[in-house]
């Protein structure tokens, strides 16, 4: 009987010891879990801040990109519209030049063009090309100018399709000087475009 | 030249040879005059006069002579040198290597027409560059400081991230203390489409495209065009800087392709070749481009040049980097070893140098300890490299305590100071802060290049 009670006491003692041990282990584990949660919280907070910062940075970049591209697109559309207007102005100006054949100012312009063109080619014998309407005028001007110049001239039988002016070729056809109004406009187009654009934008004379 | 004398068209083509065309029966032509060539099919190309004499003119055709025939080809001499129409509207535009629009938009409406060869800068009017540019890249800001008006090339090798670095500089470059942004002029000379696209996208994403002008001569574009690309780009850069008062960063990549194009023309002209077949005037020609960087007294703007050149076989003694190094004010050399280690930017600081750094840093410009910190970092890394070499022979066990500290400091220098993300923008305080953290791993007595007062103020290590 006594041995039984001793055994029971021992069992109880072991049990109680184990219980205390387990409780302290559970307590330690609980404390550790609390600490882990606390640590994770700060890590999470840092991670969260990092993600928010990175998202803010991305949003800022995206904003810059969208604003930048929109401004650029708007500017590009304006450039295209301006170009259309400039081209329209050119077409109108060309049409007006086409109808200016009978004006006295055109005759003096043609005289200047021919007088400039003949020596430019640097050949003693040249062929002159012009449009159908100008052929008589050119003949008249040549008749007057060849008296002063020693360059032999001939008017081509083949009229060319241009607004006005002349194209001068050396007799051997190796050199051509294109002094037609079309070519002059083409040559001066960049400069004229600048002035037309200024006028269209309403800034004419601002810089002059 | 008066406009009426322009435009004589010649049909007598005597010879076509490589990128060159010889025209006979010339009565009037001048050196460098622009020539418009019309093929028998009506296609138009551009060229310029290289030589004139005995009734002949040698014309260099930019788009190449493929498809041109002796009969039926016409050459119109335009009576002017090549010009670039310039105005503020150029910002945000994309052009080809000859300065023609490449973005589907019309020709820019010009404010001025400028000769692409530029005008030599009056040396007396040049202003010495002294203003610090913060690039946000630690190794550049801390040790190879870029200043406004400087020409600082990047010497790279094939496959290395020079374009990523250049794009980062372009996006982040800022004048400290002002809200001024840099205008970027980017000239792609014979680069791949993907590289040019990367650059464009990078500027677009950072919103910097609207203050940029891009000139793209891609790898599949005619090589001869490459002679003109840096010239048109620098003409625009000069206009933006000196006429509009902007601070301009001109990035020219890849100047090696430019030199190759020069060699091609030189060979076709049968000139006496110099080193590796490049013409004897390679130095002068490169200088013509590089010297277009700078500042002018009385003008607000500046042109800062970052030319990029890839060194064939990473050979720094190759004529192109060699001659470039004589002209520019230092160089940033990218190292293959660092690149293999995954360090970005892989700048080999021991081979790199910014000659103008001393004038752009210090009290009143950046921070009083800046120059000393830069020098000490050079010293640290150089010593670390020596110790690394020694450790390979004797092993770590054979090193002294100080050597071991240098070994660790060298690693920290690479991984903490040098290495950074391609989108990481560090300000100067952060850069110098990191530099001091690296330096603080050494014993205080090793910091021999820094004044005591700065060591007292910034040193964080053990005494």
Interface residues (C-beta under 8 A of the other chain):
Chain A: X61 X64 X65 X67 X68 X69 X71 X72 X75 X76 X79 X80 X82 X83 X86 X116 X117 X120 X121 X122 X173 X174 X175 X176 X177 X178 X179 X183 X184 X187 X188 X190 X191 X193 X194 X197
Chain B: X3 X4 X5 X6 X7 X8 X9 X10 X11 X12 X25 X27 X28 X74 X76 X85 X89 X92 X103 X105 X106 X107 X109 X110 X111 X113 X204 X205 X206 X207 X208 X209 X210
